[in-house]
């Protein structure tokens, strides 16, 4: 009898530590998107000045931070005549379902205000955080989809292939990655097909490395699919606005991009030089043409994407890690403690802040290379408020066009935000 009890107890313990969502843990331990902010403005070419922005904050159930229950949305438009501002919260039916080797996550995806309707993102993810399948849909069941994606990896967890299927019109895109002996992606071949039977070459990307290894450690390759190009291409509207492939260990100096026509005939290649810089806040990339800017945090998650075009929106993404949230916490993970508005900026912006308590505030401004340009100090009169920030250095000289890092420090709290200066 004792032997039987021991067997039963052993089975309970094994199940408790092997089945996600049961005794070992209540939710997978991964990073997840908790909100975003986008901003766009115009008027530089003789038209009336205007600005437009939207912020969405996702709120989770306290028992599971991955299960989104509501979305708080603020929207503003400020034109020469019209001014629109809205502030609303609406329910979202998020879900987390567990299987043996993966879990399925239903989360919000509404990154472009002028889309026909909000999108759901239904994803199959391994318990160590690798995306296996993705579906962008107009309903919670996933039947009315916009795009589906499937991903394959090698034994070292390097992405080796992806397959996309778009619904309107129906088209398949197949992507095959070529890796070298060190696991670096050296080539990426894309093919298109109307039926997944007959494939036509569409694009080829070749990656050229400098040979220099990074001193920092970031999981660019793993987290690329957390905000992939089949999502970002649809909201940005331009090819180079999508995040590029970055190797975790070696610097990519430039990318050779070659397109083919509908008959599979190749055009002349294009060369894209890119400059990746690291700081203690993460990393920043600027294309050598000076038109596109991207930022990643210290984990390797994309946090900002923008372009130096009038009327082109810049996006800021916020994340949290489910392991940082206790089951007893009331989760509102995407509160934005430091928001720059307007952004991009020509001369002056407001720094809207939210602190745990009132205290003296120090605001430091750095360039993309991590060099300190100015440091300013303010006495805080309340936990929440706004400060004026001008696009000038400590000597009063106007800052050149580009990306800058703003760091706010207040009684042990440190918050950062990016701002784009566009004259």
N, C-alpha and C positions, 0 to 999 in steps of 0.2 A: 504493500500500500504506500509506504514512504517513497518507494521508487517511482510510483505513478505520480505522486504529488510533485516530486522533483522534476519529472518530465514536463508536467503541466506548467510549473513555475518557470522552467527554462524556456518553454514556448512563448509564454507571456512576455518574458524579458526580451526575447529575440524579436518578437513582433513589435514591441514597444520601441525598440531602437532601430528597426528597419523600415517600418511603414511611416512615411511622413504624415503629419497631421494627427498622429496618435500620441503615445506617451512621451516619446523622446522630444518632440518639439511640436508646437502648434501651428507653425507656418514655416515655409522655406526661408533660408537666410540668404537673401540676395539684395542687390540694389533695385530700386524701382522709381519710375518717374512720378513726381508729386505735384508738378505744375509747370507752367511756362508763362513767359511774358513776351509779347512782340510789340514793336514800335516802328512806325514809318512816318516820314514827313516829306514835304516838297515845297516848291515855290522859288527855287533858286534860279530858274530860267525865265523869269519875268512874270510868272503866274502868281496868283494869290498864295500866301503862306498857309499851310495846313499841316496838321499833325493828327495821327491816329494811333491808338494803342489798345491792347487787350491783355488782361492778366487772368489766368485761371489757376485756382488753387484746389487741389483734390483733398478731400477729407475721408479718412478710413474708419472702419469699425474698430472699436477699442480692442476686440479680441483677436483681430488679424489685420495688421497694417497694409497688407496687400489687397484687401477687399475694400475697394472704393465705394463709399455710400453716397457722396454728394460732391458737387462742383460749385465753387464760388467764383463768379465771373464779374469782372468790372470792364467796362468798355468806354472809351472816350474818343470823340472826334471834335477837333477844333479847327474850323475853317474861317474864311474871311467874314462870313455871315452866320453860318450855322454853328451851333455848339450842341453836341449830344453827349450825355453821360448816363450810363446805366450801371446798376449794381444789383445782382440777383444771385440766388442760390437755388439750384435745382437738384433733384434726386438722381442718382446714377446706380444702376443695378449691377454692380461689380460682382465677381465670383471667383473662387479658387476651388479647383477640383483636383483630387490627388489620384495618381496612378502609381504603378510600381517604379518606373524609371523616370517619370517626368510628372509635372503638374501643369494644369491648364489655367491660365490667368486671363480674365476678362477685365480690361481696363479702359479708361477714356482715351480718345484720340480726336481732338478737335483743334487743329493747329492753324486753321485758316478760316477767317470769319465768313468769307464769301463762298464757302463750299455749300453744296446743296443741303446738307444736313450733317449733324454730328456723326462721327464714326466711332465704332467700338474696335478695340484691338484684342483679338482672341489669339493667345500664343501658347504653344507647348514649349516648356522650358525644363531643362534638366535640373536636378536639385543642387548642382554646383553652378548653375547660372548660365548655361549655354542654350541659345534659342534653337529649337528644332523645326518648328513651324510657326507661321504667322498668318493671320487673316484679318484684313481690314474690312469691316462690314457695316451695313446700315441698320442692322437689327441685332439684338442680343443673342439670337440663336446662331448667327453666322451664315444663314442661308442666302441672304441678299448681300453678297460680297463685292467689294471693289477690286481687291487684289488678294491673292494667296501666295505664300512663299514657303519653300521647303529648303532646308540647309543640311549639308553633310560635312563631317569632320574626319580627320585621320586619327590614329591612336594617340597622337600628341595634342589633340584638341585644336588643331589648326584647320581653319575653314578650307575645304577643298572644292566645294561646289554649291550652287544655289539654283533653284528653279522658281520662276515667278509666273503666275497666271493672272492676267487682268481680264475683267469681265466685259468692258465696254470701250472699244470692241474687244472680242476675245483674241488674246495674243499671249504666246508663251515666250519667256526669255530664259535662256539657259546660260549659266556662267560657270566656266571651268577655270580653276586656279592652278598654276604651275608653281611648285615649291622647289627650292634648291636643297642641298644636303643639310643646311643649317635651319631649314624650316621657314625661310624667308619667301614671301610671294614675289616671284620674278615676272610673272605674266598672268594676265587675266583676259580670257577670250569670251566674248558674248555672242550668242546666236539668238535669232528670233524665228518664230514659227506660228502659223495660224492654227495648227492642229497638233503640235508636239510630235509630228511624224517627219516632216520635211523641214530641215533647219538651214537658215541662211546666215552667214557671218554678218555681224552688225557692228562690233567694235572690239578693239584690242588695246589693252593697257600694258605697258612694259615699265617695270620699276627699276630705277638705277640708284644704287646705294653709294654713299660716300666712303664706306668702309669704317666709319667711326661708330663706336659703340656708345650707348647712352649710360651715363652714370646713374640716372634715375630709373625707377622701376614703375611702369604703368602698363595696364592691360588694354592697350589700344585695340588689339585684334579681337579679344573676347567681347569687349563692350561696343564694338562697331555696330552690332546688330540690335543694340538697345535703342538706337535712333538711326536706322539704316537709310540708304539712299532711296529705296522704293517708297519710303515715307516722305523724306525731305524734298525729293525732286517734285513731288506733287504740290508742295506748299511754296517752294521757292520760285520755280519757273525757270531756272537756269542751271545748266549742267554742273558748272564748277561750284555752285552753291552747296552741293552734296559733300559730305565729309570724305576726304581721301583715305585710302588705305595707309596705315602707319604700322610699321613693324615695331614690336615691343622692345627690340634690342639695338637695331641699326637704323641710322638716319637715311631716309630716302631723299636724294638730292633733287631729282626731277623725274617726271613721268612722261613717257612717250604715248600719246593718244592718237589712234588711227581709226577712222570711221569707214564704213562700207556703204554703198548705195543699196537699193532694194534688190539688185541683181547679184550682190555679194562682191562687187568690184571696189577695191580699196582706193581711198583718196590719199593725198599727201599727209604725212604725220604731223601732229602738233606737239610742241614741247612745252611742258608746264614745270617751271622751276618753283620750288616751295622752300620756305625758310621756317623751320621749327625751332622755337625758343622755349627753354624751361625756366621756371621760377619756383619758389616755394609754394605758390598757389596752384601750380599745375603746369600747363604748357599752352603755347599760342602758336598758330601758324598763319603766315601771310604769304599769299602767292606773290611771286616776284613781279607780276603785273600790277600789284598794289590795289587790286579791286575786291578781293575776297579775304575774309578774316574768320578764323575759327579758334575756339578755346576749349580745352579739356581740363578737368580737375585732376587731382593727384592720383585718383584711381584709374583714370583713362576714359572717363565718361564725357561725352560732348556736352558742353555747357553753354556755348554761344556760337551762332553762325550769322554772318551778315555780309553785305556787299556795299561797296562805295558807289552806289547808283541812287539817284534821287527817286524816291518812291519805293525803293526796295526795302522790305521789312527786315529787321534784325530780330533774331529769336534768342531768348535766354531760357535754358531748361534747368529745372531744379530736381534733385533726387534725394532719397533717403535710403538707409539700409534697414531692412526689416529686423536684423539682429540688434539694432540700437534702440528698439522700441519694446517696452515691457508689456505683457498682456494686460496689466492693470492701468496702463496709460490711456488717456483719451487722446487719440491720435489726430493731430492736425499738422501734418509733417511739412507742408509746403508754404508755410508762412514766410513771406519775403521780408527779412529784417532790414535790408538796405536796397532801395530801388532808385535808379537814376531816371529822371523824367524831365524833359524829353531826352531820348536816346535813339538815334544819333543827335549830336549837339553841335551848334555852330560856335556859340560864344558862352552861353550860360545854361546850367541845368539846376534842378532841385534834387537834393539827396533826401528822400523820404525814409525815415528810420523808425524802428520799433525795438526798444530795449526792455530788459527785464526790470530796470529801475533807472531813475534819473541820475545822471552822472556827467562828469566832464568828458567831452568827445574830442578825439584827435582824428583828423582826416589826412591821410597820406596819399599822394598821387604818384604812380610809377608809370614808366613807359613799358613797351612790350619786352624790352631787354631786362626789366627788373630794376632799372635805375630810378632812384628817388628824385622827383622833380620839385615837390613842395610838400610841406607839412603845416597844417593849420589846426588850431585849437579853439573849441567852442564850449562855453558853459551850458549844459543842458538844463532846460527848465521843466521838462516833462519826459515821460518814457517814450512818447511818440511825438514826432514833429518833422520838420523839414529844414534843411540848410541850403544855402546857395553855393554852388560850385561853378567856378569860371574856368574856361579852357585856356589857362595861362600858367606859366611856371612861377617859381618863387621870385624871379626878377621881373615879373609882369609881362614876359614875352609870350605871344600867342603860340599855342601848341599846334604843331603840324597835323595834317590829316593822319588818322590812324587809330589804333586801339590803345586804350590806357586802362590801367588797373587802379581802382579806388579802394582803399582799405580804411575802415572805420574801427577804432578801438575805444572802448568805454568800460572801465571798471572790470577788466578781465574778459569782456566779450570782444570778439574780433569778427567782423563781417567784411566781405569783399564783393565788389561788383565791377563789371566792365562797362566802359563808355567808349563810343566811337565818335571822334571829332571829324566833322565834314564841313569844310568851309564853302 
